Amino acid sequence: MIPEPVVIWEWLAFAVRWTHVITAIAWIGSSFYFIALDLGLQKAAHLPKGAHGEEWQVHGGGFYHVQKYLVAPERMPEHLTWFKWESYSTWLSGAALLMVTYWAGANLFLIDPSKADLGVWQAIAISGGSLAVGWLIYDGLCKSPLGNRPTVLMLLLFAALVVMGWAYDQVFTGRAALLHQGAFTATIMTANVFLIIMPNQRIVVADLKAGRAPDPKYGKIAKLRSTHNNYLTLPVVFLMLSNHYPLAFASEFNWLIAALIFLMGVTIRHFFNTMHARKGYRWWTWAVTVMLFIGVMWLSSMGLNQDSYDEAMARPLTPAETRLAEVPGFDQVANTVIGRCSMCHAREPVWEGIHHAPKGVVLETPADIARAAREIYVQAGLTDAMPPANLTGMEMDERRQIIRWFRQVSAFGMAGL
């Protein structure tokens, strides 16, 4: 028996997310390793011509002797390992996850009518277009004379990231805003690898094969982009995880929270970078990190986007949502969901410890329920994920009613749900 489309779609989303996590681990792991290796290189009198430094390491029951050539060795080695697919696979799987979750579920996760009354195609165009525009602006800055002033360039990059975080929050849901800021940053990082670092490495390899002396400028350019990637990694991980934590994305000041997270990424990486470079332990960076994190917690408690709920949920139902509400059994489902779920999934939750609707999903009215039909079906019908630990005592007959109702409208297809 072939699983129904909703089940296939959910497992597809899970598979894409799994792939994204696996590839991200591979990319981050190799990136951090090479940064630590590069910073830990030691000068030695016996090094071959052109070698910049060496490092002895022990792992897995054996010893490794690594040497780095700052520009290139005299001759092209027979075997050369390229580190590129980790980055490409991470971005491609992340883009697929963006499409599966936010583009296909635009009405639920991407569009916030109280901020911008966008059509699905408009929201998707802004989503994808902003990633490309961000890279073009960043790349232009790096290729300008500012490329020779790395500190100023880094400050401008930070300012651009903060502005983009604010801009995303003006048009998208808070959840989507932080996710897109992470995707914006990750796009810059992968484009650095694909469009700058790898092409420059290929030029050096081509020069070696042709017997020419490689130009050191290509290594310098690659080093600048690699340094940016190093400091941006930790904030990207936070932003990708933020969709699970409403205090991060549902705060009125989520873009400021993201700004502080970028600064925390700098302080944490600075500690480890100086440690790997054998320049001592900069313990003050942890004090700064803690203060920044306290600032994050304070900002998250200063204001929540509750005021936007009424206007956001007042939008007219789409034709597909209207059909869902007209299917026999909807009234019983609505009564069940409102009775079992709305104490948390409300504009002003009454469940102790819940300050805003989890993941921004509100289930107080029949219109709310129609909009979230697929999520209700998966979370409370096919599975018992909701309510958590079944704290409100949803009965099996109620879950079966949700399943029967939703399956009656399966002919409308995923696009309308």
Secondary structure, DSSP 4 states (H G I P E B T S, - for coil): -PPPHHHHHHHHHHHHHHHHHHHHHHHHHHHHHHHHHHHT-B--TTPPTTEEEEEEEEETTEEEEEEEESS--SS--S------HHHHHHHHHHHHHHIIIIITTIIIIIB-TTT----HHHHHHHHHHHHHHHHHHHHHHHHSGGGG-HHHHHHHHHHHHHHHHHHHHHHB-HHHHHHHHHHHHHHHHHHIIIIIIHHHHHHHHHHHHTTPPPPTHHHHHHHHHHHHHHHHHHHHHHHHHGGG-HHHHSBTTHHHHHHHHHHHHHHHHHHHHHHHTTS---THHHHHHHHHHHHHHHHHHH-BGGGGHHHHTTSPPPHHHHHHHHSTTHHHHHHHHHHHHTTTSSSS--STT--S-GGG---SSHHHHHHTHHHHIIIIIIS--SSGGGTT---HHHHHHHHHHHHHTGGG-GGG-
